[in-house]
């Protein structure tokens, strides 16, 4: 059965790479993101370079593809090997870029992924000033899910000094990442 799992995942990756249908690409990526939820699949997904596929897809124009890719990364980065891989592949920046999505699911997954990717070595990047400013704005969102998640990020991942600095900076600037549409 285990061999069947690898072959099935390989077939999905191949289909994603060869299909020209946007709907088929979305369906396949959604399936891969769901498989990324199960630790039994981590090794296979690494073998098939699905982490790279997800990272590469974060820059696509399709909101649906980005949503599934960040969801898949969010599922995978609970694993230390996957987390290290994402960090070494400079994956934090494309994840941060997902914070500006108008899709709330994409933003929720991006915030959660940043939490999972935060290590003593990556903290400077995952809690950079623009990210903290963004979390302050999200904490004021009408979406209870987003505001609660942003508050957890601010309380558990940022220092009081970082939060204060971001508060002071955002008083003096109108530039920033917009809130996602409900």
N, C-alpha and C positions, 0 to 999 in steps of 0.2 A: 504493500500500500504506500509506503514512504516514497518509493521510486515514482509511483504514480503522481504523487503530490508535486515533486520537482518537475516532472514532465508537463503537468497541467499548468504550473506557474510559468514554465518556459514557453508554452503555447500562448499564454496571455501576453507575455512580454513581446513575443514575435508578432502577435496580432496587433499590438499597440504600434509597433514600429512599421508595419507594412500597410496598415489600413489607411485609406484616404478619407474615410467617413468620420466627420467630427463626432457624431453620435456614438459610433463604435469605439472611438478613442476614449470618450467619456465613460462609457460602460466598462471598458477594460480597466481603465485607471481606477474607477470606483471599486471594481473587484479586487484589484491589487491592494488598494488601501484597506479593504476589509480583511484580506489575508495578512496584512501587516499587523493586525490586531493580535494574532496568535503567535506566541513565542516559538511554537514548533516550526514556524515558517521563517524565522529570522535568518537562519543559516542559508536556506535556499534563496531568499530574497537578496542576501548579500552576494551569493554566488552569481546570481542573474543580474547583478548591478542595478537592482531596482532603486536603491538609495540615490544613485546618480540620476536615474530616470525621473524620480520625484523631484530632486533638486533642479534638474534642467527644466522641468515642466513649470516650476514656480515663475518663470519669466514669460510664459505663454500669454497670449491675448485673451484666451477663453477663460472666463471666470470659473466655469464648471471644472475645467482641467486643473486650474490653480487650487480650487477648493479640495479636490480629491488628492492632489499631490501633497498639499500641506497636511491634510488629514492622515495620509499614509506616513509622512515623516513624523507626525505627532505620535502615531501608534508605534513606530519603530524606535524612536529615541529614548524610550524607557530602558532599552537594553544598552549596557555600557559600551559594548563593541560598536553598536550602531551610533550611539551618541558621539563617541570618539571619532568615528569616521566622518560624521556630519561636521563636527567642529574642524577636523583637519582639512576637509574639503571646502572650507570657508563658507559653510552653510548658514551661518548666523545672519549675514547681511541679506540674502534673499528671503529669509524668514521674516526679518524686520520689515522688509519691503511689503510683505503681505499684510502688515498692519494698516496699510492705506487702502485696502480693498473695501469696496462698498458692500461686499457680501459678509454678513455677520458670522456665518459658519467659518469662513476663511479666517476672519479676524480672531475668533475664539480659538481655533486650532493654532494660529500663529502665536498667540499669547501663551497658550499651554505649552507649545513646543519650546518657546523661549525659557519657560520655567524649567522644563526637563533638560534643556541644554546648558543651564547655568551651573558652572563648576567654579572652583576658586580661580582657575585659569581663564575661563570665558566670561566671568562676571563683569569685567570692565566693558566688554562688548554687548552683552545681553542687557545690561542696565545702563547703557550710555544715556547721556542727558536727553537726546531726542526721544528715546524709548520711554524714559520716565515721564517726560512731558506728555507723550501720547497716552500713557496709562492714567495720568491725571485727568485728561480729557475723557477717556473711556470710563473712568470712575463716576463721571457725571452723566453717562448715557441713560436714556430712558429704558434701555434694555436691562432688566434686572440681572440677567445672566452675564452680560458684558461688564456691567458696573461692578458686580460682585467679584468677578474674575480679576478685573483690573485692581480692585482694592487688595485682594490677596497678593497679587504681584507686588504692589507697592509696599505692603506690610512685611511680606516674607522674603522678598528678594532685593529690596532697595534699603539703603540706610536712610535714617531721618534727614541727614544732611543732603543726600541726593534729592529727596522729595522736596525739601525746602528750596534747594537751588533751582529745581525745575519749576516750582511754583513762582518763584521770583522772576525767572526768565520768561515764563508764559504771561506774566502781567505786562511785560514790555514788548510783546510781539504778537502779531495776529497770524503769523505764519505757522502752519502746522498740518498735521495729518487730519483729514476730516473724519467725523464719526461715520461708521457704516450706516447705510439706510436700513430701516427696520423692514 
